[in-house]
């Protein structure tokens, strides 16, 4: 057992990816069961599976911890219960307002169970394990990043709208914002419900706690943000494979993966840029991810979107010189507790 623990401590990134895929792909059968075979009672397994990256980050952080526990168990439980209530409300709102499902006591209980892994991840920002608490602290820190949170909400939608303008100017594809299914207060309500659903299930919690919060700082300790983005794009795409297969996507074709990597790499760079610019805010990374999915759910997608996003990301890469490594004392670069103590 000590040999395994030591290996994980010295190979944290590799261990993270192995545990992430072990959880998600190990429970991947539940995707097809729920989505296609209508075995709804397996939905809690889907919830655990999609929380794979976040859970893996916490597991590795716990294993690597050498510090004694501190803090209050009460704070953890309070955070868990608050997160459980909020995530349950977000899920129920999405299910009733967006999916038009009837509300029932059975649904409430079922959603409470599905929300457990989400609430657990959020509660670990108050973990009694110091390394886990430090790692997840930025998930709940709002005060220092208000402006960035607002920017994270605006940029994805702005890029979508800009792509429509460019497409219409070039005559490539006729898309109009008037094609929106909803307008006014109805649109605002639908967007808000979808966004907070995406934040809790599972962009900020299940995914960004792992991809950006755990893996990215450790990758950036060894290489540049640009190379780290390439690595994360590969694993992020492959991690989705069983889910996309259940959704009916042609995951067994080379063309599908070629198109997928072309789409995901700019998104990865953009989220990484937000994470680095905010000195390692998981919350801002999660907002960027959720805002991107929300924008694409309501704003018509045109064929100029990838081009627009790619140009924006190229500007970001050039301005921040993302091919160069970040300094070792940068907050978005991982330092072991020993190195941090002797900074």
DABEL-V280107 format. One line per field, one symbol per residue. ss: DSSP state (h for helix, s for strand, l for the rest). psi: psi as a letter, one per 20 degrees, with the letter a starting at -180 (. if undefined). A space follows every 10 residues. Layout:
ss: ???
psi: ???
//
This chain:
ss: lhhhhhhhhh lhhhhhhhhh hhhhhhllhh hhhhhllllh hhhhhhhhhh lhhhhhhhhh hhhhllllll llhhhhhhhh hhhhhhhhhh hhhhhhhhll llllhhhhhh hhhhlhhhhh hhhhhhlllh hhhhhhhhhl llhhhhhhhh hhhhhhhhhh hhhhhhhhhh llllllhhhl lllhhhhhhh hhhhhhhhhh hhhhhhhhhh hhhhhhhhhh llllhhhhhh hhhhhhhhhl hhhhhhllll lllhhhhhhh hhhhhhhhhh hhhhhhhlll lhhhhhhhhh hhhhhhhhll llllhhhhhh hhhhhhhhhh llllllllll llllllhhhh hll
psi: ghgggggghi lggggghghg hggghhjhhh ghgghhikmh ijhhhggggi jggghggggg gghipjqqqr aphghghghg gghggghggg ghgghgggik qppqhggggg hgghighghg gghiikqiog hggghjhihj ohgikghhgg hhhggghghg ghhgggghhi khpopqiiiq hqrbhggggg ggggghghgh nkghfhfhhg gghggghhgi iharhghhhg ghgghgghhi ghghghijqm ijqhhghghg hhghghhggg ghgggghjkl ohggghgggh hghggihhpp priigggghg gghggggggj liiqqqqijp hjpppqhghh hk.
//
